[in-house]
Amino acid sequence: MAEGSKDQGGVGTTDPEEDSPNMIVYRKIEDIVTRIQDEKAGGVAIRTVKSFLSKIPSVVSGADIVQWLMKNLSIEDPAEAIHLGSLVAAHGYIFPISDHVLTLKDDGTLYRFQSPYFWPSNCWEPENTDYAIYLCKRTMQNKARLELADYEAENLARLQRAFARKWEFIFMQAEAQVKIDRKKDKAERKILDSQERAFWDVHRPVPGCVNTTEMDIRKCRREKNPHRVKKSVYGVPDDGQSQPSPVHISSQPTRKPTKEDVQKEITFLNTQLDRHCMKVSKVADSLMSYTEQFMEYDPFVAAIEPSNPWLSDDTAFWDLEASRDPSQQRVKKWGFSLEEALKDPAGRDQFLKFLESEFSSENLRFWLAVQDLKRRPLQEVASRAQEIWQEFLAEGAPSSINLDSHSYERTSQNLKDPGRYSYEDAQEHIFKLMKSDSYARFLRSNIYQDLLLARKKQPADTEQGRRTSLEKFTRSVGKSLTGKRLTGLMQSS
Amino acid sequence: MFYLDFLIVILCFKPFRCRSLPAQRKYMRSPLIPEMATQEVQLNETLAHLKTESETLKSKLEEERAKLHDVELHQVAEKVEGLGQFVMKTRRTLKGHGNKVLCMDWCKDKRRIVSSSQDGKVIVWDAFTTNKEHAVTMPCTWVMACAYAPSGCAVACGGLDNKCSVYPLSLDKNENLAAKKKSVAMHTNYLSACSFTNSDMQILTSSGDGTCALWDVESGQLLQSFHGHAADVLCLDLAPSETGNTFVSGGCDKKANVWDMRSGQCIQSFETHESDINSVRYYPSGDAFASGSDDATCRLYDLRADREVAIYSKESIIFGVSSVDFSLSGRLLFGGYNDYTINVWDVLKGTRVSILFGHENRVSTLRVSPDGTAFSTGSWDHTLRVCDDCYFFIGIKYNQNLCTFNFTPCAPDKPPLSLTATHLPKYSNLKKHIYRST
């Protein structure tokens, strides 16, 4: 049973399917499992444990495995180590010797390692005939500890009905397997039996347990065995009636690059070489300052007024955001950049209002019209583009905007075949204009400053005084509570 | 026709700059033009030349870029204040799907969610109340992509049917949504991701056929297609800029490509992952993007430096990342993993600040809500969860008004970082009814 040779590629062949996502994970787990078993290199001690009248060969305690994981994979939290260990078990690499449920416990529960023959990386997809043989075989081995669990008995009954016609064949196969097993050494049999059971716990899991053999359908076709040729666990020849796995979809192998592809790549690489890039230090500073600026608006990092709706079940925060009466904090954001101001509908309105007061709103209205153009359905694009031209750019247009001659030329050329990107150049030019000119003035304007400083104009010293003492109180409450984060409700009447 | 082909061969026969000839090349093997046979042999040799040239350019590019890599992001970020302890909690659990949840998206109203699953069902929820508002059954299984329209009036979805369909959402709950279904996108393999652009009128899709495409919803017409990935494209994200016209895609060829939507050209490409890229998401400023891959790492790529600037990984994390998203400021990166957990990373410092357990099977999709107040995850365990930071939250009831205080997360030995209050009550009454929720 411990035939270790894999028939898919010998050692050293570069099999592209080896890099499939599942294989990557399996190899990592296999590396971990191999290291755990390597006692000389700091692995756990695998020993025989005496139990009542018998010996339990080749086991390890759950606690030992957890300890090893914490020490060797730099895990600080035991919960994380238990979780990882449980996943290793769920995939069938370790298993508890007296439970069908494959999880890791941080105590004296005994575990055994799976034989490489049964490793998931061998792409097993065992048929129900094999499972039937296995369950049948179990019923023949009259040992209390190998008795079928309830769900196994149900499975067996179901299979007996399904395979009624060929049950005799299955029975014979089971008998043959029992004969083979009887020839083996007692201790060895214990180990092999448990490994076989663990194998089936992975492929026919206890109801309610996760079936870790389920695949992401997008990754299936690159599996080592994409056609899922069935290999029988018990050497039963495939009778040709097995269906191809339903998860198999028509394979589309990675396209080999053609000359055209390489040509394109060369052009692309040349363009990249000509690109002017920033230093990482500059880029890092930029990322940091952006984050810094927005952290006070980030509900995961800073408190939001009045409360996070998901926490307090109160939608006040959303109601405030929807209102056209913006908070100071929100108004402050408009000052970060023109983009931020335009992103917020209230900001857009206020900026427009300011421009109208200066009789220079045509720039913003043009910009907004072009944004709208890009969002139109295809059939409306041409006519809308013409309308924009008439309104903003034509001779004697009602809302004439100032474009440099170059952009003007480009745009009128584009309009010969109007599309949603006809005004890109013009829009970019106008945006830069607004940013350098009107936006700066907007930030200095009364309209903006009034909104920004609104709250500071609030009267009432008495209210201030109350707030201060309130703050003091809650601060002291806060201090005394920080030490007791996880205590329950407290009430004082 | 034949004459023209002959002409093309003559014009193209320049070493190192030959365009590959179409299948008509076969016609060249006519006895009338015996030289063509040897020319073909020479053309084949130039493929090897081209590949060498490409490799040389790649090395040169790497050399140039490396010169600009003068410091690591986490080194520069040493001067930034640390974030302290984070505890995340599940605030809502949405149950109702009968099989693996594969994809979800938020509505712009910050509370509604659309989700799709392996059993073909697409459900629209009001996540705040956990009510199901709409449900559609698709004609195929494995609905791997779904998206909410910006107006909130429609949803798009698709999967093994190779299509992307748009369903307008009706206010009448009894109306059969499937009747108004509109088929928009057609690919030659499964639909892996879809997203509306800034309007309900265009949809961007990515597919297992290796391409992305931009479609006009009303007419179903293909506006632009994007070729360049050498294998399935698994994910995409649109640049957050109001004026931007770019998007990023990630695929099974381990590449993340940035595309110009106007021209269909790939403008930047990044290849440092060791396996499939399952998810890409722009940093809020649009200057960078993060990716999550089956190689168990998340990475940050900056567009201005044209380079990977950070890797988020740990020795103990060995399962692939299925989806990533940033918090509103870009300080936090949330990753949903195939080991059923969610890891939260400090983007600047590169460290993990929190791990969240709770799902009982793979996390397949993760999105932060539009205003950043929460994030939602979907899992193979058939549920969706909406999760949040665990603040100190003390509510003080005064008469009937609820006065709430929010404390920002902080280390146990430090005082709370900030404090806000509404409905200020009289000090003397504060001691009544103090309760706390975490």
Boltz contact constraints between the chains, C-beta under 6 A:
constraints:
  - contact:
      token1: [A, 21]
      token2: [B, 275]
      max_distance: 6.0
  - contact:
      token1: [A, 21]
      token2: [B, 276]
      max_distance: 6.0
  - contact:
      token1: [A, 21]
      token2: [B, 294]
      max_distance: 6.0
  - contact:
      token1: [A, 21]
      token2: [B, 320]
      max_distance: 6.0
  - contact:
      token1: [A, 24]
      token2: [B, 275]
      max_distance: 6.0
  - contact:
      token1: [A, 25]
      token2: [B, 319]
      max_distance: 6.0
  - contact:
      token1: [A, 28]
      token2: [B, 318]
      max_distance: 6.0
  - contact:
      token1: [A, 73]
      token2: [B, 315]
      max_distance: 6.0
  - contact:
      token1: [A, 73]
      token2: [B, 316]
      max_distance: 6.0
  - contact:
      token1: [A, 74]
      token2: [B, 315]
      max_distance: 6.0
  - contact:
      token1: [A, 75]
      token2: [B, 316]
      max_distance: 6.0
  - contact:
      token1: [A, 87]
      token2: [B, 339]
      max_distance: 6.0
  - contact:
      token1: [A, 210]
      token2: [B, 361]
      max_distance: 6.0
  - contact:
      token1: [A, 217]
      token2: [B, 142]
      max_distance: 6.0
  - contact:
      token1: [A, 254]
      token2: [B, 230]
      max_distance: 6.0
  - contact:
      token1: [A, 254]
      token2: [B, 231]
      max_distance: 6.0
  - contact:
      token1: [A, 255]
      token2: [B, 230]
      max_distance: 6.0
  - contact:
      token1: [A, 258]
      token2: [B, 20]
      max_distance: 6.0
  - contact:
      token1: [A, 259]
      token2: [B, 20]
      max_distance: 6.0
  - contact:
      token1: [A, 259]
      token2: [B, 47]
      max_distance: 6.0
  - contact:
      token1: [A, 260]
      token2: [B, 20]
      max_distance: 6.0
  - contact:
      token1: [A, 262]
      token2: [B, 50]
      max_distance: 6.0
  - contact:
      token1: [A, 262]
      token2: [B, 51]
      max_distance: 6.0
  - contact:
      token1: [A, 262]
      token2: [B, 54]
      max_distance: 6.0
  - contact:
      token1: [A, 265]
      token2: [B, 54]
      max_distance: 6.0
  - contact:
      token1: [A, 266]
      token2: [B, 53]
      max_distance: 6.0
  - contact:
      token1: [A, 266]
      token2: [B, 54]
      max_distance: 6.0
  - contact:
      token1: [A, 269]
      token2: [B, 57]
      max_distance: 6.0
  - contact:
      token1: [A, 269]
      token2: [B, 61]
      max_distance: 6.0
  - contact:
      token1: [A, 272]
      token2: [B, 61]
      max_distance: 6.0
  - contact:
      token1: [A, 273]
      token2: [B, 61]
      max_distance: 6.0
  - contact:
      token1: [A, 277]
      token2: [B, 68]
      max_distance: 6.0
  - contact:
      token1: [A, 277]
      token2: [B, 305]
      max_distance: 6.0
  - contact:
      token1: [A, 277]
      token2: [B, 306]
      max_distance: 6.0
  - contact:
      token1: [A, 278]
      token2: [B, 304]
      max_distance: 6.0
  - contact:
      token1: [A, 278]
      token2: [B, 305]
      max_distance: 6.0
  - contact:
      token1: [A, 279]
      token2: [B, 68]
      max_distance: 6.0
  - contact:
      token1: [A, 279]
      token2: [B, 70]
      max_distance: 6.0
  - contact:
      token1: [A, 280]
      token2: [B, 69]
      max_distance: 6.0
  - contact:
      token1: [A, 280]
      token2: [B, 70]
      max_distance: 6.0
  - contact:
      token1: [A, 280]
      token2: [B, 71]
      max_distance: 6.0
  - contact:
      token1: [A, 280]
      token2: [B, 305]
      max_distance: 6.0
  - contact:
      token1: [A, 280]
      token2: [B, 309]
      max_distance: 6.0
  - contact:
      token1: [A, 281]
      token2: [B, 70]
      max_distance: 6.0
  - contact:
      token1: [A, 281]
      token2: [B, 71]
      max_distance: 6.0
  - contact:
      token1: [A, 283]
      token2: [B, 302]
      max_distance: 6.0
  - contact:
      token1: [A, 283]
      token2: [B, 304]
      max_distance: 6.0
  - contact:
      token1: [A, 283]
      token2: [B, 305]
      max_distance: 6.0
  - contact:
      token1: [A, 284]
      token2: [B, 73]
      max_distance: 6.0
  - contact:
      token1: [A, 284]
      token2: [B, 76]
      max_distance: 6.0
  - contact:
      token1: [A, 288]
      token2: [B, 348]
      max_distance: 6.0
  - contact:
      token1: [A, 290]
      token2: [B, 285]
      max_distance: 6.0
  - contact:
      token1: [A, 291]
      token2: [B, 329]
      max_distance: 6.0
  - contact:
      token1: [A, 291]
      token2: [B, 330]
      max_distance: 6.0
  - contact:
      token1: [A, 291]
      token2: [B, 331]
      max_distance: 6.0
  - contact:
      token1: [A, 294]
      token2: [B, 329]
      max_distance: 6.0
  - contact:
      token1: [A, 295]
      token2: [B, 329]
      max_distance: 6.0
  - contact:
      token1: [A, 295]
      token2: [B, 331]
      max_distance: 6.0
  - contact:
      token1: [A, 297]
      token2: [B, 328]
      max_distance: 6.0
  - contact:
      token1: [A, 298]
      token2: [B, 327]
      max_distance: 6.0
  - contact:
      token1: [A, 298]
      token2: [B, 328]
      max_distance: 6.0
  - contact:
      token1: [A, 298]
      token2: [B, 329]
      max_distance: 6.0
  - contact:
      token1: [A, 298]
      token2: [B, 372]
      max_distance: 6.0
  - contact:
      token1: [A, 299]
      token2: [B, 372]
      max_distance: 6.0
  - contact:
      token1: [A, 299]
      token2: [B, 373]
      max_distance: 6.0
  - contact:
      token1: [A, 300]
      token2: [B, 327]
      max_distance: 6.0
  - contact:
      token1: [A, 300]
      token2: [B, 332]
      max_distance: 6.0
  - contact:
      token1: [A, 300]
      token2: [B, 389]
      max_distance: 6.0
  - contact:
      token1: [A, 301]
      token2: [B, 331]
      max_distance: 6.0
  - contact:
      token1: [A, 302]
      token2: [B, 408]
      max_distance: 6.0
  - contact:
      token1: [A, 303]
      token2: [B, 406]
      max_distance: 6.0
  - contact:
      token1: [A, 303]
      token2: [B, 408]
      max_distance: 6.0
  - contact:
      token1: [A, 303]
      token2: [B, 418]
      max_distance: 6.0
  - contact:
      token1: [A, 303]
      token2: [B, 420]
      max_distance: 6.0
  - contact:
      token1: [A, 305]
      token2: [B, 420]
      max_distance: 6.0
  - contact:
      token1: [A, 306]
      token2: [B, 422]
      max_distance: 6.0
  - contact:
      token1: [A, 307]
      token2: [B, 404]
      max_distance: 6.0
  - contact:
      token1: [A, 307]
      token2: [B, 406]
      max_distance: 6.0
  - contact:
      token1: [A, 308]
      token2: [B, 373]
      max_distance: 6.0
  - contact:
      token1: [A, 310]
      token2: [B, 91]
      max_distance: 6.0
  - contact:
      token1: [A, 310]
      token2: [B, 373]
      max_distance: 6.0
  - contact:
      token1: [A, 310]
      token2: [B, 374]
      max_distance: 6.0
  - contact:
      token1: [A, 310]
      token2: [B, 388]
      max_distance: 6.0
  - contact:
      token1: [A, 311]
      token2: [B, 388]
      max_distance: 6.0
  - contact:
      token1: [A, 312]
      token2: [B, 404]
      max_distance: 6.0
  - contact:
      token1: [A, 375]
      token2: [B, 198]
      max_distance: 6.0
  - contact:
      token1: [A, 375]
      token2: [B, 199]
      max_distance: 6.0
  - contact:
      token1: [A, 375]
      token2: [B, 201]
      max_distance: 6.0
  - contact:
      token1: [A, 377]
      token2: [B, 201]
      max_distance: 6.0
  - contact:
      token1: [A, 377]
      token2: [B, 218]
      max_distance: 6.0
  - contact:
      token1: [A, 378]
      token2: [B, 216]
      max_distance: 6.0
  - contact:
      token1: [A, 378]
      token2: [B, 219]
      max_distance: 6.0
  - contact:
      token1: [A, 378]
      token2: [B, 221]
      max_distance: 6.0
  - contact:
      token1: [A, 421]
      token2: [B, 262]
      max_distance: 6.0
  - contact:
      token1: [A, 466]
      token2: [B, 424]
      max_distance: 6.0
  - contact:
      token1: [A, 469]
      token2: [B, 427]
      max_distance: 6.0
  - contact:
      token1: [A, 474]
      token2: [B, 405]
      max_distance: 6.0
  - contact:
      token1: [A, 478]
      token2: [B, 416]
      max_distance: 6.0
  - contact:
      token1: [A, 479]
      token2: [B, 415]
      max_distance: 6.0
  - contact:
      token1: [A, 482]
      token2: [B, 412]
      max_distance: 6.0
  - contact:
      token1: [A, 489]
      token2: [B, 435]
      max_distance: 6.0
  - contact:
      token1: [A, 492]
      token2: [B, 431]
      max_distance: 6.0
